[in-house]
Amino acid sequence: MSFEIARLIVVLLIVFLGFTAFTGAPYVPSMKKELREAFKKLYPLKKKDFLVDLGSGDGVVLKIAGEFGASGLGVELNPLLALISKFRLRKDKKFSIKTGNLFKLDFPPETTVVYVFGDSRDILSIVTHIQQQANRLNKKLYLISNAFMIPGYKHTKSHRAYFLYEIKPC
Ligand SMILES: C[S@@+](CC[C@H](N)C(=O)[O-])C[C@H]1O[C@@H](n2cnc3c(N)ncnc32)[C@H](O)[C@@H]1O
């Protein structure tokens, strides 16, 4: 392997793995089979649903949401992952990906459900942001949290490591 290729791989790895190491949840994708099951048990997605995936990684959550007929939007801080997910969803016009910080995202008015696979460091800040968006849109938003329960909030349903919350405007 030439030095140039090795250098490119190192740079890509730094971008890929290091980008969010200090800013938020690291990249760990949700499992397709578990996702399908979680949607069926917790929040059966329909055509009318618009899902926002906060920290959308490689786009797997939106891909599965599409199998249920839903549409949606992902926001991803890591530009390489955002690029991969744009490519993955390129044929599906119901989805779009924004490259950027989830805390700066204003949810579209059609949003019905939010998906988060964050980490314990920032789950409360993320929920505060979702609450602000529910207030701004003046509508209830459903929240599916993978792997983390939200301190101070009561979930309405759970399945394995997935928890469903209702974030009401206040
Ligand atoms: C655990 S992964 C989950 C990916 C995807 N949602 C899934 O379930 O497969 C968390 C993702 O959030 C992204 N992330 C972390 N902090 C972020 C931020 N402030 N804004 C946008 N994305 C962020 C990471 O780059 C990573 O891809």
The ligand as an ORCA input file, in Angstrom:
! r2SCAN-3c Opt
* xyz 0 1
  C     -25.209      5.919     18.469
  S     -25.088      6.659     16.849
  C     -26.723      6.372     16.252
  C     -26.852      6.450     14.756
  C     -28.266      6.170     14.223
  N     -29.240      7.070     14.794
  C     -28.654      4.755     14.520
  O     -29.440      4.565     15.467
  O     -28.169      3.845     13.845
  C     -25.114      8.392     17.301
  C     -24.858      9.326     16.140
  O     -25.050     10.666     16.565
  C     -24.103     11.496     15.922
  N     -23.986     12.721     16.744
  C     -23.398     12.859     17.959
  N     -23.539     14.125     18.402
  C     -24.240     14.815     17.450
  C     -24.705     16.150     17.318
  N     -24.498     17.066     18.288
  N     -25.402     16.486     16.214
  C     -25.639     15.575     15.221
  N     -25.213     14.288     15.285
  C     -24.533     13.903     16.383
  C     -22.843     10.642     15.878
  O     -21.967     11.069     14.852
  C     -23.432      9.266     15.599
  O     -23.492      8.983     14.217
*
